[in-house]
Amino acid sequence: MITLTVQDLEQENISVKKDSEITFENKIYKKVKVLSKRDKNKIPEVTEEYSIDSSEIILVEHKLFFSI
């Protein structure tokens, strides 16, 4: 799992504010889940659910939430 912040992506000229899909390191990632910051403890459980099919996962930390 790759963990990034919105600022990290913006430095790479990648906008995550409007799109449900981003291209990062020549790979396309689709937003599948959003978690509140107060649900941070659920991240391992949720990411495991999506990693079953060997998909790469990016966790993006926004100001108020995380997107997976």
C-alpha positions as CSV (number, residue, x, y, z in Angstrom):
1,M,0.0,0.0,0.0
2,I,1.2,3.5,-0.9
3,T,0.3,6.3,1.5
4,L,0.3,9.8,0.2
5,T,-1.3,13.1,1.1
6,V,-3.2,15.4,-1.2
7,Q,-0.2,17.8,-1.1
8,D,2.1,15.0,-2.3
9,L,-0.1,14.4,-5.3
10,E,-0.5,18.1,-6.0
11,Q,3.3,18.4,-6.1
12,E,3.2,15.8,-8.9
13,N,0.4,17.9,-10.7
14,I,-2.2,15.2,-9.8
15,S,-5.6,16.5,-8.7
16,V,-7.6,14.4,-6.4
17,K,-10.3,16.9,-5.5
18,K,-12.7,16.2,-8.3
19,D,-11.7,13.0,-9.9
20,S,-12.6,9.5,-8.8
21,E,-9.6,8.3,-10.8
22,I,-6.0,9.3,-10.8
23,T,-2.9,8.3,-12.7
24,F,0.2,7.8,-10.5
25,E,3.5,6.4,-11.7
26,N,1.8,5.4,-15.0
27,K,-0.9,3.4,-13.3
28,I,-4.6,4.2,-13.0
29,Y,-6.1,4.1,-9.6
30,K,-9.9,4.4,-8.9
31,K,-11.3,5.7,-5.7
32,V,-13.3,3.0,-4.1
33,K,-13.8,4.0,-0.5
34,V,-13.7,7.1,1.7
35,L,-13.2,6.9,5.4
36,S,-13.6,9.6,8.0
37,K,-10.5,10.5,10.0
38,R,-12.2,9.2,13.1
39,D,-12.4,5.7,11.3
40,K,-8.6,5.6,10.8
41,N,-8.5,2.4,12.8
42,K,-10.6,0.7,10.0
43,I,-8.0,1.3,7.3
44,P,-6.2,-2.1,7.6
45,E,-9.5,-3.9,7.4
46,V,-10.7,-2.0,4.4
47,T,-7.5,-2.1,2.5
48,E,-7.2,-5.9,3.0
49,E,-10.7,-6.2,1.5
50,Y,-9.4,-4.6,-1.7
51,S,-6.0,-6.2,-1.8
52,I,-7.4,-9.8,-2.1
53,D,-7.2,-9.6,-5.9
54,S,-3.5,-8.4,-5.7
55,S,-4.5,-4.8,-6.6
56,E,-2.1,-2.0,-5.6
57,I,-3.7,0.4,-3.2
58,I,-3.1,4.1,-2.6
59,L,-4.3,5.6,0.6
60,V,-4.6,9.4,0.2
61,E,-4.9,11.5,3.3
62,H,-7.1,14.5,2.8
63,K,-7.8,17.2,5.4
64,L,-10.9,15.6,6.8
65,F,-10.9,12.0,5.4
66,F,-8.9,9.3,3.7
67,S,-9.6,7.9,0.3
68,I,-8.7,4.5,-0.8
